[in-house]
């Protein structure tokens, strides 16, 4: 495609902003990875713990906002 060959040096405003932000804050990616580890990376649980959690779960009614009559 001629379009891709003509504009191969084009960088969007967003790409330039991210490059500039990373140049100003070199520890940015390390901070992002640390935050991800806190929120999302969980230690794996053993099969015994999974079975215990499943057995101790309380069954929820189909529509939680409906009053039992």
N, C-alpha and C positions, 0 to 999 in steps of 0.2 A: 504494500500500500504506500502510495506516495505521501499520504498524510503523516504517517509515522516517521518516514525518513526525513521529512522537512522539519519536523518539530522535535527532534530527538534531544535537543538541549533545553527544551522548555521546562521550567519548574513553576509550579503553582504557588500562589501566595501562602497557602497552608504549608507546603513543603518548606518554603523559605522561613516561615515563622518557626516551625519545629526545629529546623537546623540552627537557627539563631538562638532559640531557647536552650537547646542542648549545649551550644557553645558557651552560653553564659552560665549555665548550671550543669557542670560535668557530673555532679552526683545525683542528677535527676532520675536516671534509670535505676540506680541502686536503691533510691528511696521508693520508687514505684514497685520494685521487686520485693522490698521489705514489707510494704503495705499489702501487697498481694499475699505474701506468706502469712501475714497476721489474719487476714480475712478469709482466704480461700483454701490455702494448703493445710489440710487437716491430717493428723496422724491416722493411719489405718487402724481399724478396730479388729479385734480377734473374732473368730467365728462364734465363740462362746458368748462374747458381749453382744454380737448381732442377734443371736438367738434369744438372749435374755431381753433385749430391747423389744424384739418383735413379740415375745410372749407377754410382756408387761404393758403393751400398748392398749389403750382404752378405745373400744370401738365407738365411732362417732355416727350419729344418726345421719340419714341421707340429706336432709335439709336442716341445717343447724339452727335456722331462725324460726322454725315452726314449733309452736308450743305443743307439748304432748297433751292430748285431751282424753 
